[in-house]
Amino acid sequence: MRCRTAVVSLAMLVVSANVAPVKAQSTTRGDGPIYITGEVTRPGIYPMPQPFRVFDAIALAGGFLDADAAARDEIVVVREKREIKFNWDEFRNGRNLDQNIVLKDWDIVIVRHRAG
């Protein structure tokens, strides 16, 4: 729980401070990239094509590092000091499709590690 709080706190700090370690090159939505972190193969900062959704972000980052270790039902998008939940398994099974939101500049997608 302490690690989750630290990651979310850091994510909110980055978003609220509007600080970007790398300037995105030629994004079509605005001037900010998206961040993808956690249990993905290639975590990092990505320029954002338009339109770009949560599912696309995870695919862009190479998918799950270990599908069994990733908390696929607890993926979150941190946006402006709030968390928006995304459940990969529900989406993949055709349920709750509207949770696959369009990402905005500076969003942070966090794929948490499954507890246990």
N, C-alpha and C positions, 0 to 999 in steps of 0.2 A: 504494500500500500504506500509506503514511503517513497519508493521509486516512481510510482504512478503520479503521486502528488508533485514530485520534483520535475518530472517531464512536462506535466500539464502547466505547472507554474512557469517553467522556462519558456514553454510555447506561448503562454499568454504574455510574458514579458517581451518576447520578440515581436509579437503581433502589436501590442500596445505601444511599443517604442518605435514601431515601423522601421526596424533595423533588418537589413538583408546582407548576409555575409558575401553574397555574390549577386551582382546585378544581372537580371534576366536579359537575354538578348532577344529582341524582336518578338515579344509576346503580343498576341492579338487582342487580349482582353484589357490590358492596362500595363502598368509598369512593374508589377510584382510577380514573383514566381510563387509556386506552392512548395511546401516542404512535405516529404514523406519519410516517416521514421518508424522504428520498431522492428517487428518480425517480418521484414521484407528482404529480398535478395540484394537490392541496390538502394539503400536509403540515401536520401540526398535532397538537393534543391533542384527543381525542374522548372524551366519556362513552361507556361501553360497555353496549350493550343485551345481553340474555341470550337464548340463547347467541350468541356472536360468534366467528367464526373468521377465519383469516388472509385467505382469499379475500374475506370480507365487509369487512375492514379496508381492503384495497386498493380495493375498489369504493367504499367510503365516502369515501376520499380522492380520488375522481375518476378512478381508474385510473392507468395509466402516463402520465407526462408525454410521453414519446416511447418507444413500444414497442420501437424498434430500439436505443435507448440504454440502456434498463433491462436490468440483468442478471437476467432473469426466472428463471434457474436458480440464482441465488445470493441469494434473498430470505432474510432471517433474522429470527427473533423473539429478542430479547434478554430473558432471564428469569433473574433471580437469578444474575447473573454467568456465564451460559452462553448459547450460541447454539443455536437450534433451526432447522434448515434447512427451506426450503420451495421447491419447484421448480414455478413457475407452469405451465410448458409440460407437464410430466408430469401435473399435476393436471387441467389443462384437457383433456388427451387421455385421461382416465379411468384413468391409472396412478398408483399410490402415493397413493391417496385419503386414507389415514390421516395423511398429513403436514399436512392442513388442520386443525390442532389448534384446540381451543377456547382463546381468549385469556383471560388472567387480568389482574386489576388491575395496573397499572404496567408491563405488557409494552410493549416497543418493537419495532415492525415497521420494518425497514430494507430499502428497495429500493435496491440498489446500482447504480451506473453501470457499464455494460459497459466493460471495459478495451479499449483499442485504438482 
